[in-house]
Amino acid sequence: MAEKKSVSQPYRQVFEQNPLPMWMVDEATLRFLDVNAAAVALFGYSRAEFRRLRLTDLRAGEELPLAAERTGVSKDGPQYWQYRLKDGRMRDMQVAARRLRLDSKEVELAVLTDVTERRLLEEQLRQSQKMEAVGMLAGGVAHDFNNLLTIITGYAQLLLHSIPAGDPNHTSVEQIMKAADRAAALTRQLLAFSRRQAVQPKVLDLNALISSMGVMLQRLIGEDVELRLVLGPDLGRVNADPGQMEQVIMNLVVNSRDAMPRGGVLTIATANAELDERSGSTHMAVKPGAYVSLSVTDTGSGMDAETRARLFEPFFTTKGSGKGTGLGLSTVLGIVKRSGGNLEVASEPGQGTRVAVYLPRIDQPAVVEAEKAHPRARHGWETILIVEDEEMVRALVRQTLERAGYRILEAAEPNTARNLCNTYTGQVHLLITDVVLPKQGGRELAQALMRLRPGMKVLFMSGYAHEGLPEGWDEAGWPFLQKPFTPSVLLHKVREVLEGGNGVLRQQAGG
């Protein structure tokens, strides 16, 4: 016996001091026969408590009919199971188990590896890849829609100008324009979600922005919802795109309104906020520092944990069929992230919802822009080269400019454009090119044509508002026309570029 003890002691020491949790389970009863110190530390049960438990007690509510499945033994290697700790938390475990015969009993010896954090990271990576794929899809769909909407709004406006105001068809065309505007707003949401929307950040006073939207927001939420504005004094400034911030507020307000079908109170509040390391983790890992908070709170139905977990998934909505796109909060998150901020959501069933947006605070005066009156677009005489692969868009641009007196050259792809620049004997005053073209991008084409026509100015246009544009174009103020656009907007932009000094594309060193 003494010899047996001396032989078994090293193995006992290996079992006890193993840094990974280990246990032995009676295969017949599934009762724990022994556990090591690492298992005690992880699960929170003492050895005496473990001996009163069965393996299924750690996996409550699940049926494990076969011994191999119950214990984790598998000929194919380790298996993955969820186990419940003494405090109720669930942990993902990789289990490697082997059958042994000990004192005439069939037992299972298992070694466990806690892979909870690894599985969480894997799930986050899968979610990130899924979101990226959906974002690319959304951006592509929005691009195609913007081309179609350019055609619809363009020809509708041309019709509108040719039909007398008293004609019943005038109203019909106006309705087409309104429907196209609503469709354009949806594509802007898709672009914002996919992070492909053009951003024109300015130093903003959120209090002034919210105040200017007050009347519109009240009409939006209806008479049965009380709107309260609690705007913090001495509010700091933020650097954000005004249009996108209006979109954030609108989406949050619409969600709150829909959560209060019988009426309630909707509060929009602003305040300065200081986030430290501790609060940073609470507020979805924003960097510690000075922030401006914008919160929208309602007294509506609230959300359960399952709904909150899916809140930012694209196309997820709790609204009935046809009543929501599911893009609202994913759009909001995309806009806020691009502005350097983040957000948090607090909600419980029957307790309402509070969504708080945090944007970095800056110490600069807000930009105040005077109202610009849009003068009637003047006719021109200059020669313009249009490069656009979408035939109907190209035809609309050509017809609009020709009616305004311009001489037009057109090409569907870069090679034709280069041939025109080589063979045309007159001056080409302006190149209007789509950003995404077959075989060669608009930027590269513009640079190549500038070598042939050094004085030519350039105007970019695209259904994508950001991706693929010349590097630094937004900071340098490159002329850009976002699809969808109307003929009047096109004419204004063309005159602006032709008469301005920033339409000449700069040559890069070596290119």
N, C-alpha and C positions, 0 to 999 in steps of 0.2 A: 504494500500500500504506500509505503514511504517512497518507493521508487516511482510509483504511478503519480504521486503528488508532485515529485520533483520534475517529472516529465510534463505534466499538464500545466504546471505553474507558468512557464513562459507563454503558453498559448492563452492562458487566462489574462496575462499581462497585456498581450497584444490586443485581445478583445476589449479590455477595460480602458486602455490608454489610446485606443484608436481615435483620431480626431473626428472621424465620421461617425454619425449615429449608427449603432448596431443593435439588433435584438435577435432573440431566439423565440420561436413560436411553436407551440404544440400543434402539429398539423391536424390532428383529430378534433381538438376543441377550439383551436385558434386562440388559446390563452397564452399570454406572455410568460415565458419561463425565465428569461433574463434580459436585461438591457444594460448598455454601458453608460458611462458618465456623460458622453456627448448626447445620447438620446434623452437622458434626464434633463440636461441643460436646454435642449431645443424644445422639447414637448412640454416641459413644466411639471410633469408628474414625478413623484418620488418612485424609488424602486418598489416600495410596498404598494403604492397605488397602481403601478403598472401590472403587478401580479394579480390584481383584482379585475383587470380589464381583459377584454378580448380584442383581437385585431379589428373586428368590425366596429368596435366602439369609437375607433378613431376615424372610421369612414361611415358615419351614421347615415342612414337613409338609402344606402346602396346595397343591392343584392350581389353577393359574390358566391355563386353556386359551386364553382370548382376550386379544389384546393390550390391548384397552380395559379388560378386567377386571384384567389383570396390572398395569397401570400406574396405574389409577385414573381414566383418562379417561372421562368420561360426558357425554352431551348434557344430562342432567338436573341437572347441577351437581355439587358436591363429593360424594365418597364417603367412607365410614368404613372404615378398615382397622386391623388390629393389626400392629405391627412389633416385632421383637425387638431390643433394644439389645445392645451388645457384652457387657455383664455378665449377659445372660440375661433381664433384666426385659422384660415386655411393656408397650407403651404404645399407647393408642388414638389414632389420628390422623385428622384430617379432611384429605383430599387433594383439592386442586384442580389438575387437570393439563390441559395443552394439547399437541397435536401441532405440531411444528415441523420444517422441513427445514433441516438444517445440514450443510454440506460434503457434499452428496449423500446424507445419511443422514436417515432418518425418526427423530426423537428425541421423547421426551416430557419436557416441562418441568413439574415438579411443585412446588407450594408446600404445605407441611405445617403443620398446626396441632395441637399436642398438646392433646387434649381429654380426657385420662385423668381428671383431677380432676373435670371437668364431668360426664362420664359416670358417675363414681362418685357424685356428688351426686344426679344424676338417678335412679340406681338406688336410692339411699337414700331419696329422696322416694317412689319407687314402692313400696318396701318399707314405708315408714311409712304410706302410704295404704292398702296392702293390709292391714297389721296393724290399722289403725283400722277398716277395713271388717269384718274378721274379728272384732275386738273388739266392735263394735256387734252383729254377728250373735250372738256368744257371749252377750253380755249379754241380748239379747232371748230367746234360747232358754232361758237360765237363769231368766229371769223367768217364762216360761210353765211351765217345769218346776216352779218353786217353788209356783206356784198349784196345780198338779196334786198335788204332794207334800203340800201342806197338807191337801188333801182326803183323800188316802190315809192319811197318818199320823193325821189327826184322827179319821176314822171307825174306823180300826183301834184306836186307843186307847179309843174309846167301847165298841167290841166287847170289848176286852180286859178292861175293868172289869165287863162284864156276864156274862162266862163264868167259871165256877169254875176254879180253878188245876188241878184234876185232870182237867178235860175235855180230850180230845185236840185240840179246836179251839182251846184256849187256846194251845198250842204253835204251831199253824198261824198264828194271828194274830201271835204274837211274831216268827215268821219274816218275816211281811209288814212288821212294824215295822223289823226289821233291814235288810231289802232297801231300804226307804224311806230309812233312815239312810245307806246306802251311796250311794244315788242323790242324796241331799242333799249328801253330801261331794263328789260329782262336780260338782254345780251350783256349789258354793262355789269349786271350781277354775276353772270357767268365769267366775265373777264376778271372781275374783282376776286371772285373765288379762286380762279386759276392763276391769279397774280400776273395777269398779262394786260392789265388795264394801264393806260397812261396815267402817270401821277404827276401833278403839278403842285407840289407842296408850297404852302405859304405860312407865314407867321400868323396864327389865328387867335382870336379871342373867342373861346367857346361860348361865353355868356352872350356876346353879341350875336353869334351865329344862332343860338337857340332862341333868343328873343325875336330875331327876324323870322323864325319859323313858327312862332307861337300861334298865329291865326290859322295857318295851314294845318298845323297839328291838331288843333281843336276841331276843325272840320273833318279831319281824318278819323278821329276817334269817336265822334258823334256826341250827341247831347247827354247820353246816359253815363258817360265817363267824365269824371272831374279831372281836369288837368291842373297840376300844381308844378310851378317852377320854383325851385329852391336854389338860386344861383349864388355861389359863394363870393364874398367880397374879396377884392384884391387878388382875383384869380390870375394865376400865371398863364403864360402863353404856350402854345404848342405849335409844332411844325407839321402841318398835315394838309392834304388836299381838301379844300372846302367842299367840293361836290361829293367827295367820298365820305366826309364826315357827316354831311346831310344824309347820305345813304345809310350810314350806321344808325343815326338817330331815327330815321324813318323805319328801318327794319325792326329796331327794338320796340318802337312805339306800336307798330302794327302787331307784333307778337303779343305785347301786353294787352292791347285792345281785344285781340281774339281770345285771350284767356279770361276775359270778363264779359261774357255774352249778356249778363244781366246788369251790367254797369259796375262801377267801382271807382277807385281813385288811382290815377296814374301820376307818378311823381318823377320829374326829371331834375336831378340835382348835380351841382358841380362843386368841387372843393380842391384845395391844394392838399397833396398827400406826400408824406415822407415814408418811403419803404426801405427797411433795413434788411439784413440777411434773413432774419426770421420771417418777416412779413413777405419777403421776396418769394420764399418757398410757398407761402400761402397763396400768393397771387400768381400762380402758374409760372414761377421761376423768372419773373422780371428781374432785371438788374437793380440792386439797391440804389436809391437816389431820390431826386425830387421829381414828383409827378403831378399831373392834373387828373383828377378822377371825374368821370362822367357816368352817372348811374341812372338807370331807368327801373323804377320799382312799381309793381302793380299789386292789387289786392285780389288777384284772380285765383284760379284753381290750383296753381302750383304744379310741381312735377315730382314723380317718384324717382328713386335712384336709377332704375333701368332707363327711364327717359333721359335723365341728366347725362347718363353715360354715352348716349347716342346723339346728344344735342348738336354737335358740330359736324355730324356726318352729312355729306352732301346728299340732297334729295330726301333726307329723313324729315317727315312732318307728322305731327299729331292731328293735323286738320283733316277734315273730310275730303273725299275725292273732288278734285277740281278747285279746292280752296287754298292751296298753297303749293309752292314749288319745292320747299325744303332747302332752298338756297339762302334763306335769310341770315341765319346765324353763322353758317360757314362763310358767307360773304363778309359779314361783320368781322369775323376772326381774321380773314385774309387781309382786310383793309387795316385793321388795328396792328397786326404783325408787321405789315409793310411800313407803318408809321413809327415803328420802334417800340410799340407798347404791347399790352396783353390785356386779358379780361378774366373775370371770375363770375361764377353764377352761384347764387344761393337760392334754394327753392325747396319747399316741402309741400306735399299734398294738402290742399286746403289753406295754405299759409301764404300764398302769393309767390312772386319771383322778383329777385333783384339781380340785374346784370350790371356789373361795374366795369367800365373801361378805364385803363390807366395808360396815359400818354406822357412821355418825357416832357418835363417842364423846361422852358428856355426863358432867358432874360432878354427879350427883344420886344420892341413895340410891334403891335399888330399892324399888318399891311392894310391900309384903307384905300380901296379903289373907287374912283369916281365912276358913276354910271356912264357907260359909253352909248351914245346914240349911234345906231347903225345907219350910215348914209346910204342912199340908193347906190347900188353898185354901178360904177361907170363902165361904159363900153371901152374896149381896147382895140388895138391894131397889131399887137405884137404876134410873133410866131411862137407857138407852144408845141412841144413834143410830148405826147401822152404815151406812156408805156404801162399797159394794164392787160393782164392775161384773161380777165373776165370780160367776155365780149360785150355783154349788156351794160356793164359799168362803163366800159370804154366808150360805147356809143352814147351813153347819157352825158358823159363829160364832154365829148366832142360836140354834141348838139348844143349843149348849154353854152360852151365857149364860142362856137361859131355864130350863134344867135347874138352874142355880145360883140361880134366884130373881129374876133381873133382868127388868125390863120393857123390851121391845125395840121400837124403831122402826127401819125399814130402808128404804134407798133404793139403787137401782142406778146413779143418776147425780145430778149436783149440783142440777139444777132440782127434782127430787123432794125432795131433802134440804132445800132452802130452803123449799119449800111446807110440809113437815112442821114446820119450825121456826116458821113463821108461824102455822100453824093449831093446833098442839098447845098445849093450855092448861096442862099441867103443866110441871114443871121437867125440863130435860134435863141430866143430871149429867155425861155423858161422850159425846164424839164419837169414834168409831173410824172412821178413813177411810183408804182406800188412797191412796198417793201419786199414782199415775198413774190419772186418771179421764178419761172422755170429755168433751170440750168445756172442761173446767176442771181444773186440778191440785188435789190435796188441800190444798196449802198455801193457795192462793187461796180455796178453799171454806171452809176452817177460819177464815180471817180474816173472810170475809163472814158466816159463822154466828155468830162471836164478837160481831159488832155487834148481832145479834139476841138472843144469849144470853151476856151478859158473864161470867157465873160458870161457864160450861161448860168442862170440861177436855177435852184432846185427846190421843188416842193414834194415832200414825201406824203403818201397816203397809205392807209392800211386798215383792214378789219382787225388785225392785231394792233394794239395800241402801243406796245412797248417792245416786245420780243423781236429781234432782228433789225432794229433801227441802228443807225450809226452810233458808235460808242460815244457817249457823252452828249448826244444830240439834245437831250432834255435840259441839261445844265447849260449848254451853249445857246439854247434857243433856236434849234434848227426848225425851219418851217415844217409843220406837220398837220395833216388833215385827217381827222378820225372818221372812219366810216361808222354808221351811215351819215351822210351829209346831204343837204338840200342844194339845189342849183344856186340859190342866193348866197348860201354860205361859201360855196365854191368860188363864186365870182368875187366876193369880198376878199377871200384869202388870196386869190390870184393877184388882185390889184395890190394887196398889202405886200406880197412878196416882190412883185415887179417894181414897186415904188420904194421898197425898203432896202436896207443895206445888209440884211442877214440871210439872204437867200443863196449866197454863193457858197458852195460846199468847199471847205478847206481841204487842200491836199495834205495827206499824211506823209511824213518823212519816208522816203523810199517807195512810196506808192502813188 
